[in-house]
Amino acid sequence: MSWRPLVPILNARISAVSSTWFAEALRDAERGAGTEIFAARWSGLGRRFGRASVIMAGAEGEALAVVSGQVLGDGWALDEAGRAALLMCGLAATAVGRHLRIVAELFRTGEVREQRALARVLAFLPQPERFSEIAVEAIRINAASVFEGIACDNPYPATHLAEGAFNQMVVKALFNGISVARIRGLAQRRTPELIRMVTALSSERLAAGRAVPQDAALITKGQADAAV
């Protein structure tokens, strides 16, 4: 995804003062990510953008798709989309060999909203397969909102995660009452091992007198994908 088409979409939803600040932040980012000023802009964006949902009008989504080939999925907030644009801008001006270290450091030092934004944007970064360990860390983290950022309405896990990590994510979603219907590409990643794991979880819950999530049937019902 190109970050540039996001700018007018976001500016239409934030104040004039915040728009001016965002323009300055993007100019700073064009000098490269991984600097102190970039880190300050990254952290400061949240209080200027807020957490309202980005609900795009049809024409906006179509314009974004034409330019970048992709549109934002469901559930993005203004601060998440703003940080996505800022990071993509910064990485575009930074040597490719530094990208992984920069993104990993932002994730390691970021607060929950910053980590969630990173989890959501991984699929849109250059050579996204490089960031699989960050995605795995987002799956393992205790913060529910960060886990939802990687697991829900996100194309990254189905496309780039190894089987073990993907299966762990699905089981954790079920365990925490998160709808696995929100996991993109689940049908294509539904393997005999995932069916076994979910069946075992369901049996354990029944034995303990606890309800089995209805979504578990999306995985256990029928047979695994023939293509797997």
Protein Blocks (a to p, Z undefined) as FASTA:
>chain_A
ZZklmmmmmmmmmcfklmmmmmmmmmmmmnoghiaklmmmmmmmmmmnopadcdddfklm
mmmmmmnopacdehiafklmmmmmmmmmmmmmpcfklmmmmmmmmmmmpcfklmmmmmmm
mmmpghkllmmmmmmmmmmpmblklmmmmmgopaklmmmpcfklmmmmmmmmmmnopafk
lpghklmmmcfklmmmmmmmmmmmmmnopacdfklmmmmgocddfkZZ
